[in-house]
Amino acid sequence: MDVLERILNMKRVELENEKSRLPMRRLIEMASAAPPPRDFAAALRRPGPMNIIAEIKRPSPTGGILRQEAEPGAFAASYEAAGAAAISVLTDAQFSLGAPEHLKLVRDAVAVPILRKDFIFDEYQIYGSRALGADSLHLIARVLDSKVLRTLIGVTRSLHMEALVEVHTIEELDRAIECGAAVIGVNNRDLASREVSLEHSLSIADRLPVDSIRVSESGIETADDIARLHAVGYHAVLIGETLVKSPDPEAALRALTGAAPAVPPGETADA
């Protein structure tokens, strides 16, 4: 069985348990009462250098545990200080060592939009994301048929959010476009083989709609990588492993964003 399918089978059981604890009607009320979402799509269209979605993660599909301890709020605040346009938060506990509660911790720590990264396949999870303070969420085209993908994009928009729809193949891209995806993430990691190549985003760039917000995901390590993606029309990149495994993630992100170093207490910027 495909690894993703095994994960999804476990997540379906987990979701049914959640639904039994918290009825949909109550969850919708909680989502409606949550603070208004921040504009994720607009954050990725900021003019100037490439916009970076900085990800908080502990394990990697290929690299094992990247960082045993990563306090979400503090990590997010350092990313924001280093110029991140948005923060990606992994909330799956079993496979990503995350937690849904991390969304609230990050929301309280930063002013930039927050992306919920999880295995999302049911509208219950979308209302749950909004209730926890997410401003966007990650949908994987590979595991969603067109009917479900279209429905989930619509439910997300009904809550004044825009989903990041991840694709890898041309077929997935065509389906995402057909289903109305406005923010499209090209994953450079093949989820079947787990091989990663930046060339994938470069080769598929001319197939992305000109009116879409284009994001490259995975395998982005250097300023040169970012420059190459920017040159072919990407608005943003999602970077996790490169930052988290760095001894100083904030400094690593500053090196990629070009943000000025933080001014030490008691000094002025021109000192």
C-alpha positions in Angstrom: 0.0 0.0 0.0 1.2 3.5 -0.8 2.7 5.3 2.2 0.3 8.2 1.8 -2.7 5.8 1.8 -1.6 4.2 5.0 -1.3 7.6 6.6 -4.7 8.6 5.4 -6.3 5.4 6.7 -4.9 6.3 10.1 -6.0 9.9 9.8 -9.5 8.8 8.9 -9.8 6.9 12.2 -8.3 9.9 14.1 -10.9 12.2 12.4 -13.8 10.0 13.3 -12.7 10.1 16.9 -12.5 13.9 16.7 -16.0 14.1 15.3 -17.4 12.0 18.1 -15.8 14.4 20.7 -16.8 17.6 19.0 -19.9 17.8 16.8 -19.7 19.6 13.5 -22.3 22.2 14.5 -20.2 23.3 17.5 -17.0 23.3 15.4 -18.7 25.7 12.9 -19.7 28.0 15.7 -16.1 28.0 17.0 -14.8 28.8 13.5 -17.2 31.7 13.1 -16.1 33.1 16.4 -12.4 32.9 15.6 -10.5 36.2 14.8 -10.7 37.1 11.1 -8.2 35.4 8.9 -5.1 37.2 7.7 -4.7 37.4 4.0 -2.4 34.6 3.1 -2.6 35.1 -0.7 -1.8 38.8 -0.4 1.2 38.0 1.8 2.6 35.9 -1.0 2.1 38.6 -3.6 4.2 41.2 -1.7 6.4 43.2 -4.1 10.1 42.9 -3.9 12.3 39.8 -3.2 10.8 36.3 -3.2 8.3 35.8 -0.4 9.2 32.9 2.0 6.8 30.7 3.8 9.0 29.5 6.7 8.0 26.1 8.1 8.2 24.9 11.7 8.9 21.1 11.6 10.7 18.5 13.6 11.1 15.5 11.3 11.7 15.3 7.5 10.4 12.6 5.2 14.0 11.9 4.2 16.2 13.4 7.0 14.6 12.0 10.1 14.5 14.2 13.2 15.7 17.6 12.3 15.3 19.3 15.6 14.1 17.6 18.8 12.9 20.8 20.4 11.2 23.5 18.4 8.9 25.7 20.6 6.4 26.9 18.0 5.7 30.4 19.2 9.4 31.3 19.6 10.3 29.7 16.4 7.6 31.6 14.5 8.5 35.0 16.1 12.2 34.5 15.0 11.0 33.7 11.5 8.8 36.8 11.4 11.7 38.9 12.6 13.8 37.5 9.8 11.3 38.6 7.1 9.1 35.5 6.6 5.9 36.4 4.6 4.0 33.6 6.3 4.5 30.7 8.7 3.8 27.0 7.9 2.8 24.9 11.0 2.7 21.1 10.9 -0.1 19.9 13.1 -0.1 16.1 12.6 1.1 14.4 15.7 1.8 10.8 14.7 3.9 11.5 11.5 5.1 15.1 11.9 5.4 15.4 15.7 3.2 18.4 15.6 -0.1 19.3 17.3 -3.2 21.3 16.3 -2.6 23.5 19.4 0.6 24.8 17.8 -1.6 26.9 15.5 -2.8 29.0 18.4 0.7 29.3 19.9 2.0 30.6 16.6 -1.1 32.9 16.0 -0.5 34.5 19.4 3.2 35.1 18.5 3.2 36.6 15.1 1.2 39.0 12.8 1.9 37.3 9.5 -0.5 34.7 8.1 -0.3 31.0 9.2 -0.6 28.0 7.0 -1.9 24.7 8.5 0.1 21.8 7.1 -1.6 18.5 7.6 -3.3 15.7 5.8 -6.6 17.4 5.1 -9.4 15.6 3.2 -12.7 16.5 5.0 -14.5 19.8 5.5 -14.6 19.2 9.2 -10.8 19.7 9.2 -11.2 23.1 7.4 -13.6 24.4 10.1 -11.2 23.0 12.7 -8.3 24.9 11.1 -10.2 28.2 11.2 -11.3 27.6 14.8 -7.6 27.1 15.8 -6.6 30.3 14.1 -5.2 29.1 10.7 -5.3 31.7 7.9 -4.8 29.1 5.1 -4.4 25.3 4.8 -2.6 22.8 2.7 -4.4 20.5 0.3 -2.6 17.7 -1.5 -4.0 17.1 -4.9 -2.6 13.6 -5.1 -4.9 12.3 -2.4 -8.1 14.2 -3.3 -10.3 13.4 -6.2 -11.6 16.4 -8.2 -15.0 16.5 -6.5 -13.5 16.5 -3.0 -10.8 19.0 -4.0 -13.3 21.4 -5.5 -15.5 21.1 -2.4 -12.6 21.8 0.0 -11.4 24.8 -1.9 -15.0 26.2 -1.8 -15.4 25.6 1.9 -12.1 27.2 2.6 -13.2 30.3 0.6 -16.5 30.4 2.4 -14.4 31.1 5.6 -12.5 33.9 3.8 -9.3 31.9 3.4 -7.4 30.7 0.3 -6.0 27.1 0.3 -2.5 26.3 -0.9 -3.0 23.4 -3.3 0.0 21.1 -3.7 0.7 19.4 -7.0 3.6 17.4 -8.4 2.5 16.0 -11.7 1.0 17.7 -14.7 -2.2 15.7 -14.2 -2.4 17.0 -10.6 -1.8 20.5 -11.8 -4.5 20.3 -14.5 -7.0 19.0 -11.9 -6.0 21.8 -9.4 -6.6 24.4 -12.1 -9.9 22.8 -13.1 -11.0 22.8 -9.5 -10.3 26.5 -9.1 -7.0 26.6 -7.2 -5.7 30.1 -7.0 -2.5 29.4 -4.9 -0.6 26.5 -6.4 2.4 24.8 -4.7 4.7 22.7 -6.8 6.3 20.1 -4.6 9.8 19.2 -5.7 9.6 16.0 -3.7 8.0 13.1 -5.4 5.8 11.7 -2.6 6.2 8.2 -3.9 9.9 7.9 -4.4 10.7 10.8 -1.9 13.3 12.1 -4.4 13.7 15.9 -4.4 14.8 18.0 -7.3 14.5 21.8 -7.7 14.4 21.2 -11.5 10.9 20.0 -11.1 9.6 23.5 -10.3 11.7 25.0 -13.0 10.4 22.6 -15.7 6.7 23.0 -14.7 6.7 26.8 -14.3 5.4 27.6 -17.8 2.3 25.4 -17.2 1.2 27.4 -14.2 -1.6 29.9 -14.9 -0.4 33.5 -15.2 -3.1 34.7 -12.7 -2.2 32.1 -10.1 0.0 32.6 -7.0 2.9 30.2 -7.7 4.8 28.6 -4.8 7.7 26.2 -5.0 8.0 23.6 -2.1 10.9 21.4 -0.9 14.5 21.2 -1.7 15.2 25.0 -1.6 18.5 25.6 0.1 20.3 28.7 -1.2 19.7 32.3 -2.4 20.7 31.0 -5.9 17.8 28.5 -5.8 15.4 31.3 -4.9 16.8 33.6 -7.6 16.3 30.8 -10.2 12.7 30.3 -9.1 12.0 34.0 -9.0 13.3 34.3 -12.6 10.7 31.9 -13.9 7.7 33.5 -12.2 7.3 32.0 -8.7 5.9 34.4 -6.1 6.9 32.4 -3.0 8.8 29.4 -1.7 8.1 27.2 1.2 11.3 26.3 3.2 11.4 24.1 6.3 14.3 21.6 6.5 17.0 24.1 5.4 16.0 26.4 8.2 15.2 24.0 11.0 18.4 22.0 10.7 20.5 25.2 10.8 22.2 26.0 14.1 20.6 29.5 13.8 17.4 29.3 11.9 16.7 33.0 12.1 20.1 33.9 10.7 19.6 31.3 7.9 16.3 32.8 7.0 17.8 36.3 7.0 20.5 35.1 4.6 17.7 34.1 2.2 15.4 37.0 2.6 18.1 39.7 2.8 16.5 41.1 5.9 18.8 43.4 8.0 20.2 41.8 11.2 18.3 42.6 14.4 19.7 45.7 16.1 21.1 44.8 19.6 19.4 46.5 22.5 20.7 50.0 23.2 22.1 50.5 19.6 20.6 52.3 16.7 20.4 50.9 13.1 23.1 53.3 11.9 25.4 52.9 14.9 
